[in-house]
Amino acid sequence: MIGRLSGILLEKNPPQLLVDCNGVGYEVAVPMSTFYNLPGLGDKVVLLTHLAIREDAHVLFGFGSAEERNCFKELIKISGVGARTALSILSGMSVADLAQAVTLQEAGRLTKVPGIGKKTAERLLLELKGKLGADLGAKGGVVHHDTTSDILNALLALGYSDKEATLALKQVPTDATVSEGIKHALKALSKA
């Protein structure tokens, strides 16, 4: 099993990379979150990898962090979620965003990822519950589950992105009501 690659980045064609490791070129598929953090062509790159062996191909997937790779491995264990779908999920949202969606059981955030329908999103939430982001409320500094969910949904309905809404939620006091929370979040977003 190939667990890590360290070499020179030769090509970048999203989501594919070509990494030269001492004269051997490895084709690696990466999520867009990793792709955006890559060094320039000709520079050294280190990727954590997962080798998927199928009947018709051996595909190498690369990740910039252990969290991304672990999340990918959890995703591909789920029935109906293949490696390409898992890569798409990690390209559409960060591991932290996915953990928050799982903790708050928000299928709507997952259905925004191309290729994820309502049934798949619900299966993901069910299968990942307890495995991903279970302690987010304790360490994330966000308010109570129902209030947070309502505030987040309101911000998303107003057209803010998941990332903007999640960052704004961190500015909301823990004892705020939904309406107060929305006001605090909008104030934080207007300053950004």
C-alpha positions as CSV (number, residue, x, y, z in Angstrom):
1,M,0.0,0.0,0.0
2,I,1.3,3.5,-0.9
3,G,0.7,5.7,2.2
4,R,2.8,8.8,1.4
5,L,4.4,10.4,-1.6
6,S,7.2,12.9,-1.5
7,G,8.6,14.3,-4.7
8,I,8.6,17.0,-7.3
9,L,5.2,18.4,-8.6
10,L,5.3,18.0,-12.4
11,E,1.7,18.7,-13.6
12,K,-1.5,20.1,-12.1
13,N,-4.7,19.4,-14.0
14,P,-7.6,19.4,-11.5
15,P,-8.2,17.1,-9.9
16,Q,-5.1,15.2,-11.2
17,L,-1.5,15.7,-10.3
18,L,1.7,14.1,-11.6
19,V,4.4,13.7,-8.9
20,D,7.9,12.6,-9.8
21,C,9.4,10.5,-7.0
22,N,13.0,9.7,-7.9
23,G,12.2,9.1,-11.6
24,V,8.9,7.4,-11.2
25,G,5.8,9.6,-12.0
26,Y,2.7,8.9,-9.9
27,E,-0.7,10.2,-11.1
28,V,-2.6,11.3,-8.0
29,A,-6.3,12.5,-7.7
30,V,-6.7,15.1,-5.0
31,P,-9.7,17.1,-3.6
32,M,-9.8,20.7,-4.5
33,S,-9.0,21.7,-0.8
34,T,-5.6,20.0,-1.3
35,F,-5.2,21.3,-4.8
36,Y,-5.5,24.9,-3.8
37,N,-2.8,24.5,-1.2
38,L,-0.2,22.9,-3.5
39,P,3.2,24.5,-4.2
40,G,4.1,25.6,-7.7
41,L,5.3,23.3,-10.5
42,G,8.8,22.1,-10.0
43,D,8.6,22.4,-6.2
44,K,8.7,19.6,-3.7
45,V,5.3,18.3,-2.5
46,V,4.4,15.8,0.2
47,L,1.0,14.0,0.1
48,L,-0.6,11.4,2.3
49,T,-2.2,8.8,0.0
50,H,-4.8,6.1,-0.3
51,L,-4.6,3.5,-3.0
52,A,-7.9,2.3,-4.3
53,I,-7.7,-1.1,-6.1
54,R,-10.6,-1.9,-8.4
55,E,-11.2,-4.6,-10.9
56,D,-10.3,-2.3,-13.8
57,A,-7.8,0.2,-12.3
58,H,-5.5,1.2,-9.4
59,V,-6.2,4.8,-8.5
60,L,-4.0,6.8,-6.1
61,F,-5.7,9.6,-4.1
62,G,-3.7,12.3,-2.3
63,F,-4.4,14.5,0.6
64,G,-2.7,17.5,2.2
65,S,-3.7,16.5,5.8
66,A,-4.3,13.4,7.9
67,E,-7.8,14.7,8.7
68,E,-8.7,14.7,5.0
69,R,-7.4,11.2,4.4
70,N,-9.2,9.8,7.5
71,C,-12.4,11.5,6.4
72,F,-12.0,10.1,2.9
73,K,-11.6,6.6,4.3
74,E,-14.7,7.0,6.5
75,L,-16.7,8.1,3.4
76,I,-15.7,5.2,1.2
77,K,-16.8,2.7,3.8
78,I,-20.4,3.9,3.3
79,S,-22.5,1.8,0.9
80,G,-23.1,3.7,-2.4
81,V,-20.3,6.2,-1.8
82,G,-17.3,5.5,-4.0
83,A,-13.9,7.1,-4.1
84,R,-15.0,9.7,-6.7
85,T,-18.0,10.7,-4.7
86,A,-15.9,11.0,-1.5
87,L,-13.4,13.1,-3.5
88,S,-16.3,15.3,-4.7
89,I,-17.6,15.7,-1.1
90,L,-14.1,16.8,0.1
91,S,-13.8,19.2,-2.8
92,G,-17.2,20.7,-2.0
93,M,-16.7,21.2,1.7
94,S,-13.9,21.1,4.3
95,V,-13.6,18.4,6.8
96,A,-14.7,20.8,9.5
97,D,-17.8,21.8,7.5
98,L,-18.7,18.2,6.9
99,A,-18.2,17.4,10.6
100,Q,-20.5,20.3,11.5
101,A,-23.1,19.2,9.0
102,V,-23.0,15.7,10.5
103,T,-23.2,17.0,14.1
104,L,-26.1,19.2,13.3
105,Q,-27.7,16.6,11.0
106,E,-28.1,19.0,8.1
107,A,-28.7,17.1,4.8
108,G,-29.3,20.4,3.0
109,R,-25.6,21.4,3.2
110,L,-24.5,18.0,1.7
111,T,-27.0,18.2,-1.2
112,K,-25.2,21.3,-2.4
113,V,-22.2,19.1,-3.3
114,P,-22.5,18.0,-7.0
115,G,-23.6,14.3,-7.2
116,I,-25.1,14.1,-3.7
117,G,-28.9,13.7,-3.6
118,K,-31.2,13.8,-0.7
119,K,-31.1,10.0,0.0
120,T,-27.3,9.9,-0.2
121,A,-27.0,12.9,2.1
122,E,-29.3,11.3,4.6
123,R,-27.3,8.0,4.4
124,L,-24.1,10.0,4.9
125,L,-25.4,11.7,8.0
126,L,-26.6,8.4,9.5
127,E,-23.4,6.5,8.8
128,L,-21.0,9.3,9.9
129,K,-22.9,10.2,13.1
130,G,-20.6,9.5,16.0
131,K,-17.5,9.0,13.7
132,L,-17.1,12.5,12.5
133,G,-17.5,15.8,14.4
134,A,-19.3,14.3,17.4
135,D,-17.6,16.7,19.8
136,L,-17.8,19.8,17.6
137,G,-20.2,21.6,19.9
138,A,-17.8,21.3,22.8
139,K,-14.7,22.6,21.0
140,G,-16.2,24.7,18.1
141,G,-17.4,27.5,20.3
142,V,-20.8,27.5,18.8
143,V,-24.2,27.9,20.5
144,H,-26.8,25.2,21.2
145,H,-27.7,22.7,18.4
146,D,-31.3,23.9,17.6
147,T,-30.4,27.6,17.8
148,T,-27.2,27.1,15.8
149,S,-29.1,25.2,13.1
150,D,-31.8,27.8,12.8
151,I,-29.2,30.7,12.6
152,L,-27.1,28.8,10.0
153,N,-30.2,28.0,7.9
154,A,-31.3,31.6,8.0
155,L,-27.8,32.8,6.8
156,L,-27.8,30.2,4.0
157,A,-31.2,31.3,3.0
158,L,-30.0,34.9,2.8
159,G,-27.4,33.8,0.3
160,Y,-24.2,33.5,2.4
161,S,-21.9,30.6,1.7
162,D,-21.3,27.7,4.2
163,K,-17.9,29.1,5.0
164,E,-19.2,32.6,5.7
165,A,-22.1,31.4,7.7
166,T,-19.9,29.1,9.8
167,L,-17.4,31.8,10.5
168,A,-20.2,34.2,11.5
169,L,-21.7,31.6,13.9
170,K,-18.5,31.7,15.9
171,Q,-19.2,35.4,16.7
172,V,-22.6,34.6,18.2
173,P,-22.8,34.5,22.0
174,T,-23.7,31.0,23.4
175,D,-26.9,32.3,25.2
176,A,-28.3,34.2,22.2
177,T,-31.8,33.5,20.9
178,V,-32.3,32.8,17.2
179,S,-33.2,36.4,16.3
180,E,-30.3,37.8,18.4
181,G,-28.0,35.2,16.9
182,I,-28.9,36.2,13.4
183,K,-28.4,39.9,14.2
184,H,-24.9,39.1,15.7
185,A,-24.0,37.0,12.7
186,L,-25.1,39.6,10.2
187,K,-23.1,42.3,12.1
188,A,-20.0,40.0,12.0
189,L,-20.6,39.4,8.2
190,S,-20.9,43.2,7.5
191,K,-17.5,43.8,9.1
192,A,-15.8,41.1,7.1
